[in-house]
Amino acid sequence: MPVRRERKIRMKLRRLDPSEHGKTRELWEEVFPDDTKAFLDYYYYIKTRDNAIYVIEEDGEICSMLQLNPYMVRVEGQEFPSAYIIAVATRKEYRSRGYMGALLRTSLKEMYNRGLPFTFLMPAAEAIYTPYDFRYIYSQDQGTLICGKRDGELHWKSEGVLFSDAGLWDAEEMSHFFETYFADRFQVCTVRDAAYYQTMILEQQSERGGVRLMRRDGVLKGFYAYAGEEGLEIREPLFLSGYEEDFRNSVEELADRMQAGQQEIPVYACPPEYADRRKPLIMARIVSLRNLLSALMVPEEECVECSFAVIDPLITENSRVWKLTSGIGETELHVGETEDSEGVLPVADFTELIFGQVTPEELAGRAGVILTEHLAGEFKKITRLSRVCFNEIV
């Protein structure tokens, strides 16, 4: 009898050339069918111009992908490149083969080589990414704006405040507004330059929305993003103190103009006073620990000197015994390496510590953590990155 031979499957993991990025759209449409054609037209025209896409192919067919959208991030006043991980997708028949893990490990190595301090994502489910040492670093305030008739009448007219949709030419002014009035509120956020806001305007337009401006005497007093794809939604309202009622009136006018017919309008990334819930939203993973440590700050009245080992199973270059020092009158940390360690921290636990999600005392009892009393005290002197703002969607 003739010997039956199984066909050898040829699997290949590679980063696509930018000219090939459009080849992944079919996979996106298959795995994320809720995304509209208008949104994907925007995404594949704008976002894939300068992003990185890693794929796994079998016999030349793309069966799994991971995309990295570039962002500049600001950490304690310093700017670094970073990447938002998105569109992690595998065709149904190719799942449970470890393809996602392979794409993550490869892309993390590439990001480390570029010196990114961390990468971030919005998880479909937390459990998918915790094995790869991602942890939540940002929770979003969310609320509901009750609109409609008050005292039997519509109240969306604001005296002296005009509402209008932003054009691309407004992006520079929007960036200046954010930098002047809001940037100092955050230790960590994306850099909101004119290009950032131009992209935001185009993104919202792809979802039957836009960015709504609030002006008094021609001067910008606030703005917010909105989408109307599945009912009116408001995102990241930024307005000056004293313009709260004008914001509400603007939303009511918008709802009336769009004939949304909604009395309860969801507001995402809203001011805390509007929030009725707080949702964990963004997870991050340390990439270049040295670069992240170098960005941390210390109050000038404090003196820091400590050493500790970090265990990183995926990016082994982070698995070092790190030494941190800072003298009286200094505000920055000096980062070096040593052989003498006062403690041991897995990289995921260290992520939660640095981003203010846990205290040294809460870490001390965890498996795999060794923390001396002196080391815990030195960590307390370092200003943790607890004021984070990441409201990006893609």
C-alpha positions in Angstrom: 0.0 0.0 0.0 1.2 3.5 -0.7 2.4 5.5 2.3 0.0 8.4 3.1 1.9 11.6 3.8 0.5 14.5 5.7 0.8 17.9 4.1 3.4 20.0 5.9 1.9 23.4 6.9 4.2 26.3 6.4 3.7 28.9 9.3 5.5 32.2 9.2 5.4 35.1 11.7 6.5 38.5 10.3 5.9 42.2 10.3 4.1 43.4 7.3 5.5 46.0 4.9 3.2 49.1 5.0 2.1 48.4 1.5 0.6 45.1 2.8 -1.4 46.5 5.7 -4.7 46.5 3.7 -4.5 42.7 3.5 -5.5 42.5 7.2 -8.8 44.2 6.7 -10.6 41.0 5.8 -9.5 39.4 9.1 -10.6 42.5 11.0 -14.1 42.3 9.4 -14.3 38.6 10.2 -13.3 38.8 13.9 -14.9 42.3 14.7 -18.1 42.3 12.6 -19.7 45.1 14.7 -17.2 47.7 13.2 -18.8 49.7 10.4 -17.5 50.2 6.9 -17.1 53.9 7.6 -15.0 53.3 10.6 -12.8 50.8 8.9 -12.4 53.1 5.9 -11.1 55.7 8.3 -8.9 53.3 10.2 -7.2 51.7 7.2 -6.7 55.1 5.5 -5.4 57.0 8.5 -4.2 54.7 11.3 -2.4 52.0 9.2 -0.3 54.6 7.4 2.3 54.6 10.3 1.4 51.7 12.5 3.1 48.3 12.7 1.2 45.1 11.9 2.5 41.6 12.9 0.9 38.6 11.4 1.1 34.8 11.3 0.5 33.2 8.0 -0.1 29.6 7.1 0.6 28.8 3.5 0.6 32.5 2.7 -2.8 33.2 4.2 -3.0 35.7 7.1 -4.6 33.8 10.0 -3.6 35.9 13.0 -2.6 39.5 13.6 -1.6 42.1 16.1 -1.4 45.9 15.4 0.7 48.5 17.2 -0.6 52.1 16.8 2.1 54.6 17.7 1.5 57.3 20.3 3.8 59.8 22.0 3.2 59.7 25.7 4.2 62.1 28.4 5.5 60.8 31.7 6.2 63.4 34.4 6.9 66.0 31.7 9.2 63.8 29.5 8.0 62.5 26.1 8.5 59.0 25.0 7.3 56.8 22.1 4.7 54.2 23.0 2.3 51.9 21.3 -1.3 51.0 21.7 -1.9 47.3 21.0 -5.1 46.7 19.1 -6.8 44.3 16.7 -5.3 41.2 18.3 -7.3 38.7 16.2 -7.1 35.1 15.1 -9.4 33.3 12.7 -11.6 30.8 14.5 -10.2 27.7 13.0 -6.6 28.7 13.9 -7.2 29.5 17.6 -5.7 27.7 20.6 -2.4 27.3 18.8 -0.5 30.0 20.8 -0.5 32.5 18.0 -1.5 35.4 20.1 1.3 34.7 22.6 3.8 34.5 19.7 2.7 37.8 18.3 2.9 39.5 21.7 6.4 38.2 22.5 7.7 39.2 19.1 6.2 42.7 19.2 7.3 43.2 22.8 10.9 42.5 21.8 10.7 45.0 19.0 9.3 47.6 21.3 12.1 47.0 23.8 14.7 47.5 21.1 13.1 50.8 20.4 13.2 51.9 24.0 9.5 52.2 24.7 9.0 52.5 28.5 5.6 50.7 28.3 2.8 49.6 26.0 -0.9 49.7 26.6 -4.2 48.3 25.4 -7.9 48.1 26.1 -8.6 44.4 26.8 -11.6 42.5 25.6 -11.1 40.5 28.8 -8.6 41.0 31.6 -7.7 37.3 31.8 -6.4 37.3 28.3 -3.5 39.6 29.1 -2.6 39.0 32.7 -0.5 36.0 31.8 1.7 38.3 29.7 2.1 40.7 32.7 -0.3 43.4 31.7 -2.1 45.1 34.6 -4.7 47.8 34.8 -3.3 51.3 35.2 -6.2 53.5 34.3 -9.9 53.5 35.3 -12.3 55.8 33.4 -15.0 57.9 35.1 -18.3 57.3 33.3 -21.7 58.9 33.8 -25.1 59.6 32.3 -26.4 62.9 31.3 -30.2 63.3 31.7 -31.4 65.4 28.8 -34.8 66.5 27.5 -37.4 68.9 28.7 -36.9 70.7 32.0 -39.9 72.7 33.4 -41.7 71.7 30.2 -39.2 73.4 27.8 -36.0 72.6 26.0 -33.1 74.4 27.8 -30.3 74.1 25.3 -29.8 77.8 24.6 -26.7 79.3 26.4 -26.4 83.0 26.6 -23.3 84.2 24.8 -21.9 80.7 24.2 -21.9 79.3 20.7 -21.7 75.6 19.8 -20.2 74.3 16.6 -18.5 71.2 15.1 -14.7 71.3 15.0 -12.9 71.3 11.6 -9.3 70.1 11.1 -8.2 73.7 11.2 -9.3 73.9 14.9 -6.9 71.2 16.0 -4.1 73.6 16.9 -6.4 75.6 19.1 -7.7 72.5 20.8 -4.2 71.3 21.6 -3.3 74.7 23.1 -6.5 74.6 25.2 -5.6 71.1 26.6 -2.0 72.1 27.3 -3.0 75.3 29.0 -5.8 74.1 31.2 -5.6 70.3 31.6 -2.2 68.8 30.9 -0.9 69.4 34.4 -3.6 67.3 35.9 -2.0 64.1 34.6 1.4 62.5 35.2 0.9 60.1 32.3 -1.1 60.8 29.1 -0.8 60.8 25.4 0.7 63.9 23.8 -2.3 66.0 22.6 -0.7 67.9 19.7 -2.6 69.3 16.7 -2.1 66.0 14.8 -3.7 64.1 17.7 -6.8 66.3 17.6 -7.0 66.1 13.8 -7.1 62.3 14.1 -9.7 62.5 16.8 -12.0 64.6 14.6 -11.7 62.2 11.7 -12.2 59.2 13.9 -15.4 60.7 15.4 -16.7 61.6 12.0 -16.3 58.0 10.9 -18.8 57.1 13.7 -21.4 59.6 12.6 -20.1 62.1 15.1 -17.5 64.8 15.5 -16.0 67.1 18.1 -18.2 69.8 19.5 -16.7 73.2 20.4 -18.0 75.7 23.0 -17.0 79.3 22.4 -17.7 82.6 24.1 -16.8 85.8 22.2 -14.9 83.6 19.7 -12.7 82.1 22.5 -12.6 78.3 23.1 -14.1 77.4 26.5 -14.5 73.7 26.1 -15.0 70.8 23.7 -16.0 67.1 23.7 -16.1 64.2 21.2 -19.4 62.6 20.3 -20.5 59.6 18.2 -23.9 58.8 16.9 -23.4 55.3 15.5 -25.6 53.5 18.0 -27.3 56.4 19.7 -25.6 59.6 20.9 -22.5 59.1 23.1 -20.2 61.7 24.6 -16.5 61.2 25.2 -13.9 63.3 27.2 -15.7 66.6 27.8 -13.1 69.2 28.7 -14.4 72.6 29.7 -13.5 75.4 32.0 -15.0 75.9 35.5 -18.2 77.8 35.2 -19.3 76.2 31.9 -20.9 73.1 33.3 -24.4 74.3 32.4 -23.2 75.3 28.9 -21.8 71.8 28.4 -25.2 70.3 29.3 -27.0 72.7 27.0 -24.6 71.9 24.2 -25.4 68.2 24.6 -29.1 68.8 24.6 -28.8 71.0 21.5 -26.8 68.2 19.8 -29.3 65.5 20.8 -32.1 67.6 19.4 -30.2 68.4 16.2 -29.4 64.7 15.7 -32.9 63.7 16.6 -31.4 61.2 19.0 -34.6 61.0 21.1 -32.5 60.0 24.1 -33.1 61.2 27.7 -30.1 59.3 29.1 -26.9 60.0 27.2 -23.8 58.1 28.2 -20.7 60.2 28.9 -17.3 58.5 28.9 -14.1 60.0 30.5 -16.3 62.6 32.2 -15.3 64.9 35.0 -15.5 63.1 38.4 -18.5 65.2 39.5 -20.5 63.8 36.6 -19.6 60.2 37.2 -21.8 57.5 38.7 -19.3 54.6 38.0 -15.6 54.0 37.5 -14.6 51.3 35.0 -11.1 49.8 34.8 -10.2 50.4 31.1 -6.6 50.4 30.1 -3.9 47.8 30.9 -0.2 48.4 30.5 2.9 46.3 30.3 6.4 47.6 31.1 8.7 47.3 28.1 12.0 49.1 28.9 12.1 49.2 32.7 15.3 51.4 32.7 13.5 54.1 30.6 10.4 54.0 32.8 12.5 54.2 36.0 14.4 57.1 34.6 11.2 59.1 34.1 10.1 58.8 37.8 10.3 61.7 40.2 11.2 62.2 43.8 10.3 65.2 46.1 13.4 67.3 46.4 13.4 67.0 50.2 13.8 63.2 50.0 16.9 61.1 49.6 16.5 57.7 48.0 18.9 54.7 47.9 17.7 51.2 47.3 18.2 48.1 45.2 15.9 45.3 44.1 15.6 42.5 41.6 12.9 42.5 39.0 11.8 39.2 37.4 10.5 39.5 33.8 10.0 36.2 32.0 9.2 37.7 28.6 11.6 40.6 28.4 14.6 39.1 30.1 16.7 42.3 29.7 14.5 43.8 32.5 15.5 40.9 34.8 18.2 42.8 36.7 19.1 44.0 40.1 18.3 47.7 39.8 19.8 50.4 42.0 17.9 53.7 42.4 19.5 56.8 44.0 18.4 60.4 44.4 20.0 63.1 46.7 18.5 66.0 48.7 17.6 68.8 46.3 17.2 66.5 43.3 13.9 65.5 41.8 15.0 62.8 39.4 16.1 59.2 40.0 19.5 57.9 38.9 19.1 54.3 37.6 21.9 51.8 37.7 22.6 48.1 38.3 24.2 46.3 41.2 24.6 42.8 42.7 23.1 43.4 46.1 19.4 43.2 46.3 17.0 44.1 49.1 14.0 42.5 47.5 12.4 40.8 44.6 9.4 41.9 42.5 7.8 40.2 39.5 7.4 42.8 36.7 3.6 42.7 36.8 3.6 43.5 40.5 6.1 46.3 40.0 3.8 47.7 37.3 1.0 48.0 39.7 3.2 49.6 42.3 4.7 52.2 39.9 1.3 53.2 38.5 -0.2 53.6 42.0 -2.6 50.6 41.9 -1.2 49.1 45.1 0.9 50.2 48.0 4.2 48.6 49.1 2.3 47.1 52.1 -0.2 45.5 49.8 2.6 44.0 47.7 4.5 42.6 50.6 2.2 39.6 51.1 2.0 38.5 47.5 3.5 35.3 46.1 6.9 35.9 44.6 7.4 39.3 46.2 10.2 39.9 48.7 10.2 43.3 50.3 12.2 44.5 53.2 11.0 47.3 55.5 13.7 49.6 54.2 12.9 48.9 50.6 9.2 49.5 51.2 10.1 52.8 52.8 12.2 53.9 49.9 9.5 53.0 47.4 7.1 55.3 49.3 9.5 58.3 48.7 9.2 57.9 44.9 6.2 59.7 43.3 4.0 57.0 41.8 2.3 57.5 38.5 -1.3 57.5 39.8 -2.7 60.3 37.7 -3.1 58.6 34.3 -5.3 59.6 31.4 -5.6 57.2 28.4 -9.0 57.7 26.6 -7.8 56.6 23.2 -10.1 54.1 21.4 -7.7 53.0 18.6 
